[in-house]
Amino acid sequence: MVVVGVVGILAAIAIPQFTSYRKSAFDAAAKADLRNAAVSQEAGEKYTDSIDELKARGLRVSPGVEMSIVVSEGAYTITAKVSSTSCAPGTGEYSYSNVTGRVEGKKCE
């Protein structure tokens, strides 16, 4: 009985930590995909609004990440969204703009 109690306490501690680490991993994957997509975008002769074209240039999108691109007048914005159901709505979304050169967004909560 004592063993069952100890295992229950350890599980109560470990499960929330695991969930937190998993969300952090999704965030890291989305941010890395954005940076890699920007490199693929800059490697081409002209900017594209097609993820498939960036994949042809060597981009690999992580599982659980959905990406989109908007191109206008020599500028582009790439958006990566964590498609995991473990993120609250409106979180786990990041964007990169070649104008600012920064990855911005809300972490997965």
Secondary structure, 3 states (H helix, E strand, C coil): CHHHHHHHHHHHHHHHHHHHHHHHHHHHHHHHHHHHHHHHHHHCCCCCCCHHHHHHCCCCCCCCEEEEEEEECCEEEEEEEECCCCCCCCCCEEEEECCCCCEEEECCC
